[in-house]
Amino acid sequence: MTSAEWAKLTKAVQHMKEHNTLNTYTELFAKALPPDDLQFYNFEQLPWFRRFLFDVETALQVAAQDCSVMLPFWSACQSATEEAMRGAELWSADRLGGRAHCVEGACNIRSAKRCDTDARRWCLQDGLAGGWAVENDECGCVARSPRDESSGMVPQCAALLSRVRLAEDFRTLTEGVDAVRATLHCGVATGERSTMCDPKKAVNDPLFFLDYAFLDRLFYSWQRYHRKVRDIDSTDCYGCEMKMTHYGQPLSDWFGRHDDENGCILLPKSNPRACVAYVATRSADAPREKGPAPDAARPGQTGTSLGQDDHKFDCHAGLDSWESGWSSRKKDWCCATRGRGCKFTCNAELMRSWTKEERTWCCDKFRRG
């Protein structure tokens, strides 16, 4: 992400923090997540976190009044070595802060404050979470405990990534993703004594959202790979009719469905409101993409279930007279999946000139305005 994009993200996060909106999501995560439930991790984790991130990202866009604000993804597994990982721009004071310095096996964070009750933990004083308080924590802060390790954990984690993408089924995928998750949460970047390594408190560190966006990227890559080779249905799984914890929606709904024309995943499957993809880049903190685009998925809460039978609609035919010539069902489907037959275009560049009706409609349908 560019510095300007990070500045917008930081401002949105701080706005949510000041208005207690961010706490809504941290509390939801802590209460709804069963960290020791194997059934959850075997079946729920990827679609559940995808729904969770979707809502958080939408809230950030609302806070910023800017739909270009996106959650970046990051992973220590993408670094060549532990030293390269610690040198990433992500740890600079204008991003996440807390850059670790390690000499002969001993590590510290010069910009942080050592915890009074645990010398192995460092309370962040710079970056996005600098000075944040964490309830029910012995240090009362967002803490990290970096360590210097030559075990090759980062390269080992990197080796997992290609195998995760090629996983033969969803269960194998979740097992691989869980191994990556453990490295991200408690690895050399954060440490076993860090806030990130505590399942119930990890969400208090903004790094949590970047890590889980990366895990969702693995999910997305696995789905797109199997869509390309067409060997399995990567938008469903055995047992995915099960309802998600807290949300009450079928797991399969947040597997989404493929938009092959635009290379993104329509979410949720039953009534798409957005199309999510990940930008291919070498950046250490690359952005994900979510939202409508011309001739792509338009998020639209039309109240219509968009099943397989609806693919018979040709959104080019009769387009010149769509308003009077198309059925309501065709309008709903073409607007939600192809961006055609919509009452308004919701062009963000023209937002200042929108009417009250257009602003209300675009906010309800596309989360814009």
C-alpha positions as CSV (number, residue, x, y, z in Angstrom):
1,M,0.0,0.0,0.0
2,T,1.1,3.6,-0.6
3,S,1.7,6.0,2.2
4,A,-1.5,7.9,1.2
5,E,-3.5,4.7,1.4
6,W,-2.1,3.9,4.8
7,A,-2.9,7.4,6.0
8,K,-6.5,6.9,5.0
9,L,-6.7,3.5,6.6
10,T,-5.1,4.8,9.8
11,K,-7.6,7.7,10.0
12,A,-10.5,5.3,9.5
13,V,-9.3,2.9,12.2
14,Q,-8.7,5.8,14.7
15,H,-12.2,7.1,13.9
16,M,-13.7,3.7,14.7
17,K,-11.6,3.5,17.9
18,E,-12.7,6.9,19.1
19,H,-16.4,6.2,18.4
20,N,-16.2,2.7,20.1
21,T,-17.1,1.0,16.8
22,L,-13.9,-1.0,16.7
23,N,-14.6,-2.4,20.1
24,T,-17.9,-3.8,18.7
25,Y,-15.8,-6.1,16.5
26,T,-13.2,-6.9,19.0
27,E,-15.9,-8.0,21.5
28,L,-17.7,-9.9,18.8
29,F,-14.6,-11.8,17.9
30,A,-13.8,-12.6,21.6
31,K,-17.3,-13.8,22.3
32,A,-18.2,-15.6,19.1
33,L,-14.9,-17.4,18.4
34,P,-14.5,-20.8,20.0
35,P,-10.7,-21.1,19.8
36,D,-10.6,-24.7,21.2
37,D,-13.5,-26.0,19.0
38,L,-12.0,-28.3,16.4
39,Q,-15.3,-28.3,14.5
40,F,-15.0,-24.6,14.1
41,Y,-11.4,-24.7,12.7
42,N,-12.2,-27.7,10.5
43,F,-15.3,-26.2,8.9
44,E,-16.0,-22.6,10.0
45,Q,-12.8,-20.7,10.2
46,L,-12.3,-19.6,6.6
47,P,-15.9,-18.5,5.7
48,W,-16.4,-17.1,9.2
49,F,-13.3,-14.9,9.0
50,R,-14.2,-13.9,5.5
51,R,-17.6,-12.6,6.8
52,F,-15.9,-11.0,9.8
53,L,-13.4,-9.1,7.6
54,F,-16.1,-8.1,5.1
55,D,-18.0,-6.4,7.9
56,V,-14.9,-4.7,9.4
57,E,-13.8,-3.4,6.0
58,T,-17.3,-2.1,5.3
59,A,-17.2,-0.3,8.7
60,L,-13.9,1.2,7.8
61,Q,-15.3,2.5,4.5
62,V,-18.2,4.0,6.3
63,A,-15.9,5.7,8.9
64,A,-13.8,7.1,6.1
65,Q,-16.7,8.0,3.9
66,D,-14.5,6.5,1.2
67,C,-15.1,3.1,-0.5
68,S,-11.4,3.0,-1.7
69,V,-10.3,2.2,1.9
70,M,-9.3,-1.5,1.9
71,L,-7.7,-3.9,4.4
72,P,-4.2,-4.8,3.3
73,F,-2.8,-8.3,3.7
74,W,0.6,-9.3,5.1
75,S,2.4,-12.4,6.0
76,A,5.8,-13.2,7.5
77,C,5.7,-16.3,5.3
78,Q,6.4,-14.1,2.3
79,S,9.7,-12.9,3.6
80,A,12.9,-14.6,2.5
81,T,14.4,-14.6,6.1
82,E,13.6,-13.5,9.6
83,E,15.9,-10.6,9.2
84,A,14.2,-9.5,6.0
85,M,10.8,-9.8,7.7
86,R,11.9,-7.5,10.6
87,G,13.2,-4.9,8.1
88,A,9.8,-4.6,6.4
89,E,8.3,-1.1,6.0
90,L,5.2,-2.4,7.9
91,W,6.9,-1.9,11.2
92,S,7.7,1.8,10.6
93,A,6.2,4.4,12.9
94,D,3.7,5.6,10.3
95,R,2.3,2.1,9.9
96,L,2.1,-0.6,12.5
97,G,5.2,0.4,14.5
98,G,7.1,-1.8,16.9
99,R,10.1,-2.6,14.8
100,A,12.2,-5.2,16.5
101,H,16.0,-5.1,16.8
102,C,17.9,-8.3,17.5
103,V,21.5,-8.8,18.4
104,E,23.1,-12.2,19.2
105,G,19.7,-13.8,20.0
106,A,18.4,-10.9,22.2
107,C,15.6,-8.7,20.8
108,N,14.0,-5.5,21.9
109,I,11.7,-2.8,20.5
110,R,13.4,0.5,21.0
111,S,10.3,2.6,20.3
112,A,8.2,0.5,22.8
113,K,8.0,0.4,26.6
114,R,9.0,-2.7,28.4
115,C,6.0,-4.2,30.4
116,D,6.4,-3.7,34.1
117,T,5.2,-7.2,35.0
118,D,6.8,-9.2,32.2
119,A,10.2,-8.1,30.8
120,R,9.7,-10.3,27.7
121,R,6.8,-8.1,26.5
122,W,7.0,-4.7,24.9
123,C,4.1,-2.3,24.9
124,L,3.7,-0.5,21.5
125,Q,4.2,3.3,21.7
126,D,4.4,4.1,18.0
127,G,2.4,3.0,14.9
128,L,-1.3,2.5,14.6
129,A,-1.8,0.8,18.0
130,G,0.7,2.9,19.9
131,G,-0.6,3.6,23.4
132,W,-3.8,1.5,23.0
133,A,-5.1,-0.1,26.1
134,V,-6.1,-3.8,26.3
135,E,-8.5,-4.8,29.0
136,N,-7.8,-7.9,31.2
137,D,-4.2,-8.0,30.1
138,E,-1.4,-8.0,32.6
139,C,0.5,-5.3,30.7
140,G,-2.7,-3.5,29.7
141,C,-1.4,-2.8,26.2
142,V,-0.9,-4.1,22.6
143,A,2.3,-6.1,23.3
144,R,4.8,-7.9,21.2
145,S,7.7,-10.2,22.3
146,P,9.9,-10.6,19.2
147,R,12.7,-13.2,19.2
148,D,15.7,-14.0,17.1
149,E,15.4,-17.4,15.8
150,S,17.4,-19.3,13.2
151,S,15.1,-22.3,13.1
152,G,14.0,-21.4,9.6
153,M,10.3,-20.9,10.7
154,V,9.7,-18.3,8.0
155,P,11.0,-20.4,5.1
156,Q,9.1,-23.4,6.5
157,C,5.9,-21.4,6.5
158,A,6.6,-20.1,3.0
159,A,7.0,-23.7,1.8
160,L,3.5,-24.4,3.0
161,L,1.9,-21.8,0.8
162,S,2.0,-23.6,-2.5
163,R,0.8,-26.8,-0.9
164,V,-2.1,-24.9,0.6
165,R,-3.1,-23.5,-2.8
166,L,-3.1,-27.0,-4.3
167,A,-5.0,-28.7,-1.5
168,E,-7.2,-31.4,-2.9
169,D,-10.2,-30.5,-0.8
170,F,-11.5,-28.0,1.7
171,R,-10.6,-30.0,4.8
172,T,-7.0,-30.3,3.6
173,L,-7.0,-26.6,2.9
174,T,-8.2,-25.7,6.4
175,E,-5.5,-27.9,8.0
176,G,-2.8,-26.1,5.9
177,V,-4.2,-22.7,6.7
178,D,-4.3,-23.4,10.4
179,A,-0.5,-24.2,10.3
180,V,0.2,-20.9,8.6
181,R,-2.1,-19.1,11.1
182,A,-0.1,-20.4,14.0
183,T,3.1,-19.1,12.5
184,L,1.6,-15.7,11.9
185,H,0.2,-15.3,15.4
186,C,3.1,-16.6,17.5
187,G,6.1,-16.5,15.1
188,V,9.2,-14.5,15.3
189,A,7.5,-11.3,14.2
190,T,5.2,-11.1,17.3
191,G,6.4,-13.8,19.7
192,E,4.8,-16.3,22.0
193,R,4.2,-13.7,24.7
194,S,2.5,-11.2,22.3
195,T,-1.1,-10.0,22.2
196,M,-1.3,-11.7,18.8
197,C,-0.5,-15.1,20.3
198,D,-3.5,-15.0,22.7
199,P,-6.5,-16.3,20.8
200,K,-9.0,-14.1,22.7
201,K,-6.9,-10.9,22.6
202,A,-5.2,-11.1,19.2
203,V,-7.9,-9.0,17.6
204,N,-6.7,-6.0,19.7
205,D,-3.5,-5.8,17.5
206,P,-4.2,-4.2,14.1
207,L,-1.8,-6.8,12.7
208,F,-4.5,-9.4,13.3
209,F,-6.6,-7.9,10.4
210,L,-3.7,-8.0,8.0
211,D,-2.8,-11.6,8.9
212,Y,-6.4,-12.8,8.5
213,A,-6.7,-10.9,5.2
214,F,-3.7,-13.0,4.1
215,L,-5.5,-16.2,5.2
216,D,-8.5,-15.2,3.2
217,R,-6.2,-14.6,0.3
218,L,-5.1,-18.2,0.6
219,F,-8.7,-19.2,0.6
220,Y,-9.4,-17.1,-2.5
221,S,-6.3,-18.5,-4.3
222,W,-7.4,-22.0,-3.6
223,Q,-10.8,-21.3,-4.9
224,R,-9.5,-19.6,-8.1
225,Y,-7.0,-22.4,-8.7
226,H,-9.6,-25.2,-8.6
227,R,-12.0,-23.1,-10.6
228,K,-9.3,-22.8,-13.3
229,V,-8.5,-26.6,-13.4
230,R,-12.2,-27.4,-12.9
231,D,-11.6,-30.5,-10.7
232,I,-13.7,-29.7,-7.7
233,D,-16.4,-27.2,-6.7
234,S,-14.5,-24.7,-4.7
235,T,-17.6,-22.7,-3.7
236,D,-19.0,-25.5,-1.4
237,C,-18.0,-28.3,0.8
238,Y,-19.4,-31.4,2.5
239,G,-21.2,-30.2,5.5
240,C,-21.2,-26.5,4.5
241,E,-24.9,-26.3,4.9
242,M,-24.1,-25.9,8.6
243,K,-24.9,-22.5,10.0
244,M,-22.1,-20.2,11.0
245,T,-21.5,-19.4,14.7
246,H,-23.1,-16.0,15.6
247,Y,-24.1,-15.1,12.0
248,G,-26.5,-17.9,11.4
249,Q,-25.9,-18.1,7.7
250,P,-24.9,-21.3,5.8
251,L,-21.1,-21.6,5.6
252,S,-21.5,-22.0,1.8
253,D,-22.9,-18.5,1.5
254,W,-19.5,-17.1,2.4
255,F,-17.6,-19.4,0.0
256,G,-19.3,-17.1,-2.5
257,R,-19.4,-17.8,-6.2
258,H,-17.0,-17.1,-9.0
259,D,-17.1,-14.2,-11.3
260,D,-14.8,-15.5,-14.0
261,E,-15.0,-12.4,-16.2
262,N,-13.5,-10.3,-13.4
263,G,-11.5,-12.9,-11.4
264,C,-13.3,-12.2,-8.1
265,I,-15.6,-13.9,-5.7
266,L,-19.2,-12.7,-5.3
267,L,-20.2,-12.4,-1.7
268,P,-22.4,-13.6,-0.2
269,K,-23.4,-16.3,-2.6
270,S,-27.2,-16.0,-2.2
271,N,-27.4,-12.3,-2.6
272,P,-24.1,-10.7,-3.7
273,R,-23.2,-7.3,-2.3
274,A,-19.6,-7.2,-3.4
275,C,-16.9,-9.0,-5.4
276,V,-13.7,-9.6,-3.6
277,A,-10.2,-10.2,-5.1
278,Y,-6.6,-9.7,-4.2
279,V,-4.1,-7.5,-6.0
280,A,-1.0,-9.4,-7.3
281,T,2.0,-7.5,-6.0
282,R,5.4,-7.8,-4.4
283,S,4.5,-5.3,-1.8
284,A,4.8,-6.6,1.8
285,D,1.4,-5.0,2.7
286,A,-0.7,-5.4,-0.5
287,P,-4.3,-4.3,-0.7
288,R,-7.3,-6.5,-1.3
289,E,-10.1,-5.3,-3.5
290,K,-13.8,-5.3,-2.7
291,G,-16.5,-3.5,-4.5
292,P,-18.4,-3.0,-7.7
293,A,-16.8,-2.2,-11.0
294,P,-18.2,-1.7,-14.6
295,D,-19.5,-5.0,-16.0
296,A,-18.5,-6.7,-12.7
297,A,-20.3,-7.7,-9.6
298,R,-22.4,-4.9,-8.2
299,P,-23.3,-5.3,-4.5
300,G,-27.0,-5.1,-4.4
301,Q,-29.5,-6.2,-1.7
302,T,-32.3,-6.9,-4.1
303,G,-34.1,-9.5,-2.0
304,T,-33.8,-11.9,-4.9
305,S,-32.1,-15.2,-4.6
306,L,-29.6,-15.5,-7.5
307,G,-29.7,-19.2,-8.2
308,Q,-28.1,-21.1,-11.1
309,D,-31.3,-20.9,-13.2
310,D,-30.9,-17.1,-13.4
311,H,-27.8,-17.5,-15.6
312,K,-30.1,-17.6,-18.6
313,F,-30.4,-13.8,-18.5
314,D,-28.5,-12.0,-21.3
315,C,-27.7,-8.6,-19.9
316,H,-26.8,-7.2,-23.3
317,A,-30.1,-8.0,-24.9
318,G,-32.7,-5.2,-24.7
319,L,-30.2,-3.0,-22.7
320,D,-31.4,0.1,-24.5
321,S,-34.9,-0.3,-23.1
322,W,-34.1,-2.2,-19.9
323,E,-36.2,0.1,-17.6
324,S,-39.4,-0.7,-19.3
325,G,-38.6,-3.9,-21.2
326,W,-36.8,-6.1,-18.5
327,S,-38.6,-8.1,-15.8
328,S,-37.9,-7.2,-12.2
329,R,-36.0,-10.5,-11.8
330,K,-33.8,-9.7,-14.8
331,K,-33.1,-6.2,-13.5
332,D,-32.1,-7.6,-10.1
333,W,-29.8,-10.2,-11.5
334,C,-28.1,-8.0,-14.1
335,C,-27.6,-5.2,-11.7
336,A,-26.2,-7.4,-8.9
337,T,-23.9,-9.5,-11.2
338,R,-23.1,-7.4,-14.3
339,G,-23.7,-3.8,-13.2
340,R,-26.4,-3.3,-15.9
341,G,-30.0,-2.3,-15.4
342,C,-29.2,-0.4,-12.2
343,K,-31.2,2.7,-11.2
344,F,-28.0,4.7,-10.6
345,T,-24.4,4.1,-11.6
346,C,-23.0,5.1,-8.2
347,N,-19.9,6.5,-9.7
348,A,-17.8,7.6,-6.7
349,E,-16.0,10.2,-8.7
350,L,-19.3,12.1,-9.1
351,M,-20.4,11.6,-5.5
352,R,-20.5,15.4,-4.8
353,S,-23.2,15.8,-7.5
354,W,-25.5,12.9,-6.3
355,T,-29.1,13.7,-5.4
356,K,-30.4,12.7,-2.0
357,E,-32.3,9.8,-3.7
358,E,-29.2,8.6,-5.5
359,R,-27.1,8.8,-2.3
360,T,-29.7,6.8,-0.3
361,W,-30.0,4.1,-3.1
362,C,-26.2,3.8,-3.5
363,C,-25.6,3.5,0.2
364,D,-28.3,0.8,0.6
365,K,-27.2,-1.2,-2.5
366,F,-23.5,-0.7,-2.8
367,R,-22.4,0.8,0.6
368,R,-21.4,4.0,-1.3
369,G,-22.3,7.6,-0.4
